[in-house]
Amino acid sequence: MKNIGIAVTAAVIVLFLGSAGFAGTLSFTLDEGGYNSVPQPRLRYPIYDTVTLTGNDPLEFQWWNSYVGVSGFIFKIYKGYNMYAADLIHKEELPGEASSVKIRPELFEEGRVYTWSLIQISSAGYKSDRSFNSFKVIKK
């Protein structure tokens, strides 16, 4: 009986000290992983390899806005395929009811590749992963 009491005491001490040692690295949330609950926006246009711009018509970027509880979007355009800060040429925060944005054609150069990205923001302030697509501009 004495050995069982010693074993139980030792087990309690090991568990206590072990959990105390990890206390600085443990983290948890009570919001059920809200940061992962916002889906990526679904892009509509442009989603092809090339875009043809004619005259002074703006390029309209479009997406489906079917997620309930959206407070806004972060829309960005980059030169080239990489989404680096140095290549950012346009950034705009859009309201939650938006499903498109028109950009003036002067922003785009003939034969150049651009990448656009869109992030959805929930009414709780959580951001989705970004959706993006690259395209080459052809002007007529």
N, C-alpha and C positions, 0 to 999 in steps of 0.2 A: 504494500500500500504506500509505503514511504517513497519507493521508486516512481510510482505513478504521479505522486504529488510533485516531485522534483521535475519529472518530464513535462508536466503541464506548465509548471512555473517557467521552465526554460523555453518552452514553445511560445508562451505569452511574451516573454522578454524579447525573443528573436523577432516575432511578428511586430512588436511595438518599435523596436530599434530599426528594423528593416523598413517599415513604412515611414518612420520619421526621417530616415536617410533619403527617401525619394520625394519627400514633401515639396522640395523646391522644383522638381521637374514635373509634377503632376498638374494637369489642368483639366477642367471640365466646363461644360456650359449647360445652362438650364433652358436654353431657347431651342432645343432640339436640332442643333446644327443649322440654324437659319442662314448662315453664310453660304451653304450649299443648296438652299432651297430655291434660288432664283435661276430659272433656266436661261440658257443662251438665247438671244434673239434669233429668229429665222429670217435670213436675208432673202429678198425677192429680186432686186435688180440694183446694180449689175452683178451678175454671178457667172458671166462668161469670160473667156480669155481676152476678148476685145470689146471696145465700146466705140461707136461711131458718133461723133459730134458734128452737127450741121449748123452752119451760121452762128447766130448768137443765142441759140437755144441752150438753156441751162441743162446740166446733167442732173437728173432726179434719182436719188438713192432711195430705195424702198425696202421695207421689211414688214412682216406680219406683226401686228400688235394684238396678240390674243391672250396674253398673260394677265390675269386679274391682279391688281395691286401694284401696278407700275407707277412710280412717281416721276420717272424721267429716263433719258438715254444720254450716253456720252458717245458722240460721233467724231471720228478722226479720219483724216486722209494723210497718207505718207507717200513720199516719192520712193519708187522702187518696191522691192518685195519685203524688205526688212522694216519692222515697226519700231525703229529706234527714235528717240527724242530728236536727234539731229535731223532726221528725215521728215518730221512732222510739218505739214504745210497748212493744215486746217484742223481746228478743234472747235466743237460746238456742243453745248449742253442743251438738250431738247426736252420739251414737256412730255409727260406721261401719255398723253393722247396722240402724240405724233406717230406717223407711220411712214413718213418720207421727209426728205429735205432736198431742196434744189440748190445746186452750186453753180456759180457763174463759169462759163467755158474758158475765160481768160486764165483761170487757175491751172489749166491742163495744157501741156505741150504735146505737139504731134509726135507720135512714135514712142513716147515715154510710158513706162509702166508705173502704175499707182496701186496702192493697197488701201482699202477702206476697212474700218473696224467699227463695231457697235457694241456697247455694253448697256445692259438693262439694269436699272436701279429700282429696287422694291420700295414700297411705301415705308418700310422699316429701315431703309438706308443701306440694305445689303446690295452688293454688286454681283452681277453674273460674270461668268467667263466671257471673253469677247468672241464675237463671230467676226470673220473677216474674209475678204476676197481680193485677189489681185487681177488687174486688167490692163491692157495696152490701149492707148488712145489713138484713134484714127480720126482726123479732121477732114471734112468735105466742104 
